[in-house]
């Protein structure tokens, strides 16, 4: 068995040349392909990135033959984890942090707009012709060099010109997810969408192509935008192209910051997108995206935080006590609060920052048993006493265990004491 070490991976060159681990994998794929008299190619993203001088992340390989079988042999060589989709003729091998996607070369035809295509085995030309953009429709034989590039659609020319161009006129109608993909690549590489492609996109949008997509496909492609290095820039591109409002009429990027001070996860960006929405719009966005519970929660909590942010926005430092901030924010999704730190007025953002950084974890020094022993009656009063102790600690009213014991005694005598 061959072993991929961490050293192989961290050795990735910054000039986009294959790192040792990729050369190792490609060498083994080449040997296996030769043994079975098959062609195998590096395709799509890794070829594009290699030509751009960007280090590869994952390997996409097209096999003109049985890709799952090739993947099984590859996985047994490397001892990696194998996932096979026999129905689609695809497989993935994960070995030491490297993901190798293998697909059986295929021809795709679309019977109806927005639906998944019919698939038949094909050759490398068919496999490149089914792809989204010219810059993603190039291949290099696994043992080959740049001079062996298979570039039937002018991908290298478009890379040099900085253009995202579809392969044919019906591309966006066949698969409207490509409109999200187009803005994603345009933003990532600071490319333009080629003018005819932009026209095709505009007419696909005008004809309502986006509505042919299922919520799951739409959400999946939107999530990929939110995982880009600069999601705000990508969302702005999507907004300019009319893609955001085609996803849902209430979506816009106008409120997003030009730059984000820190990197955020995709769910924070989901919340940021939902920030200006009304509760009703948030509900219909959730339905459109068939949003799972974590998306649903950040969408509705983002709307909640925006609506209560005026209560956190008084610029005077002491105007809102920490316990009041906690009273407003406790229980809300942290991703929605992180979005609020980007989007709320500064005083509110600062208070949310303090909440996330420190206040939400503050607990009273005393426990339930302690307050019972100090005379608080069993039942709901215990929880109320502990919450009052937490508020007092947050606001600096109590500074020690002794202070809290004193307060609990008073609470036991006078549970409705407003000072508590
Ligand atoms: P990234 O750097 O974003 O991962 P990638 O090119 O590897 O880029 P994937 O989404 O992993 O992107 O897709 C792999 C390849 O499959 C693409 O390069 C493209 O050739 C093809 N592809 C993916 N999605 C589509 C699509 N919706 N329509 C046509 N081709 C697609």
Boltz pocket constraint, residues with backbone or C-beta under 6 A from the ligand:
constraints:
  - pocket:
      binder: B
      contacts: [[A, 43], [A, 44], [A, 45], [A, 46], [A, 60], [A, 130], [A, 131], [A, 132], [A, 133], [A, 136], [A, 137], [A, 175], [A, 177], [A, 178]]
      max_distance: 6.0
